[in-house]
Amino acid sequence: HGFASRLVTTISLILFALVIIGVIFAPALVRIYAPEFSTVGFETEKEIAIAFTRYCLPQIFFLGLFTMLGQVANARGSFAPLMWAPIANNLVVIAVFTGMLIAEHSLALGTITDLQVQILGWGTTLGVVVQALILIPVVKRSGIHIRPMFGVQGLGKSFGLAGWTLVYVLISQLGYLVTVNVATSAAVRSAQAGITTGVGFTPFTSAYYIMLLPYSIVTISIVTALLPHLSKLAIEKKTEEVRLQLIRAIRMVGVVTVPSAVALLFFGPLMTESLYLGIPLADARYIGFVLAALSFGLVAFSINLILIRGFNAFEDTKTQVGSILIINAISVGLSYLFLAILKSNWVTVGLGIAFSISYIIGLFITISLLKKHIGSLQVREFAGQHMRLFIAAVLGMLPFFAISYFLDWSYSEAPLALRALRLALLLAGSGTTYLYMAKVLKVSEIAGLKGFATSVLRRGRKK
């Protein structure tokens, strides 16, 4: 109780201080992330960006609290709340944005009021607050009573691990900074050239969030429940069993991420045309192009997360810094390259390609670094299965993609309901065919995915 209380109290104070500093220096942060907003003619964009920065920065504190409470719950064998708490966050945000759309059918940069900016900013922050506070009774029920307790006794090892984790996060944020910078620069250049369709950071984040869906639902859920078992195996020096569990998790997650990547590639524009209602179709299609570019990196991105949990099982937060450093170096280099060689309206798509390439290369770096803990981990131990999944996905989805292409479903001015119906038919048909083809190709994990996830969750509850 004392250790958890001191850890949560100390980290909370640090996060609170960071939020205060960030709110005070919000204008400087906007200048760093979006320097071209200081260009003449973009004063409104700059002011709104500063306002949203101030309203959304408190999320840092509550996301940190959510993470700490979630790890305490995990350590006590309670995994489910950590998985579904973000759903409550989404419901709150959906309610806020729905209310805004009902009250004001069209929001534009030049017409949005200060009150509307506050509602949107504080509304998204409220979602994160709810997500964090939900875990408080969960932790209490697990038998841990956390209360304010000052002092750092016994936190030395935790701070050592957290220090390298902070370096990891800072490197990731530098990569994110470049992505925002490049996307914003492309948007400003496009606006100056009279191009207003799709470009900028918003299409990238919109596509990125869709790409994260299979990753979040399957990869994070399984890995979250798997980590305590991996840590136990690592403590018991059962490194071969750790290796086998990681490979098994990679193969299981691939059952969902591989076909998801193919679906995002084939049906990206149709997905975004159906999902992003209320924006021009041209903008929605552009998001689909970015989504297709991101799809190439989905599988490697998911595998990398699983392997990072392998480092965490051995309490090694230092070595993984090398992996994220190389990944971000590649992404940064490619981002600036695409900014230099691509037309401004295609730079955001280039950012998606940069993301994918960096994680594909980074995957091999992470595998190489993890060998110090688990010995040889060969790509061929899951590559063959992933290739069969890819073939099954292509064979299952290509006919439906051909139908949508020849019928111009992805570029029609059809009503939203019809577009959504077409998308549902395509996904249902291609998904069913994929499952059939995967069974024909003898991918055993198709039948074992549900059982694997259930066994992991059951094992965690017993600890």
C-alpha angles and dihedrals in degrees: 000000000000095000093050092045094050092046095049093043095049096045091045091055091050092049092047090053091049091052092051091049091047094050092049093048097038093124090055091049091053090050089053097046098036109021093162090064084077088067116112110268096033099081093117093052090050095051093047091048090053091049094050090047091057095045095046103040093082085070087078090067095048095042088053090049090049091051094049095046090044092055091049089052090048091052088055092050098257109130109149099072091055088056099046101035090084087058089065088051090053093048091054093048092046090052092050094048093043090053090049092050092049092049095042117024096192125036117187134177092247097044106039111114129222090250092054091050089051092049092050094044098044090038093061090045090051089058091057091046090055091046091056099041092052089070095057095080089040091058091046091053090051089064099255116121111199119194134161107287123165125210138072100236110145094006097103096101092043091051090048091055091041091052093063090041088056090052088050091052093046091053089049090050092051088055089048089049090056092048091053091044095050094043092048092047090052091049093051092047091048092049090051088052092049095254113135104158118111102322126133140045097307095069089049094052092043091054092041092057091053090048089053094058099085089036093053099041098046112014099044093040094053095039093048091056093041099053099077090052091048090050091051091051091048092051089051089051092241093144095157090056090050089053092049092048091051092050091047091051091049091051093047095048090047089065087072105025098050096055090039090057091050091047092051089050096048101035103025098118093043090050094052093044088057099039102043100060118171096043128091114278091238090059091047091050091050090055086054091056090052089048091054090052091050092048092075090065100043097093095045090045091054095045090050091057091052092050092047087058086057089061090047091053088061091044089244109142093152103066094050089061088073090057097050090044092058093042092053094042090056092045093048093048093049092044093057090042091055091046088056100044106029128075109260094249091058098046093093090055086050089056088058090052090048090053092051096047093047093054094043090055092038091056091067090047091053092048090051093050094047092058090082088071106032104021122230115010110178124201089221089068089076105009094082092052091046090051091054089049090050092050091048091050094048093046090047098046106030095077091051091046089052090052092051091046098050092043091048092233092152095055104036129119090226120146117273094250091055092047090051091049091051091050092049091051092048094048094044093048096043092043093052092047090048092055091049093049091047090055090048088053089050099243098169095190091071090076094034101053096087093043092049094051091046093049092049092051092046091049091051093051091054093056 
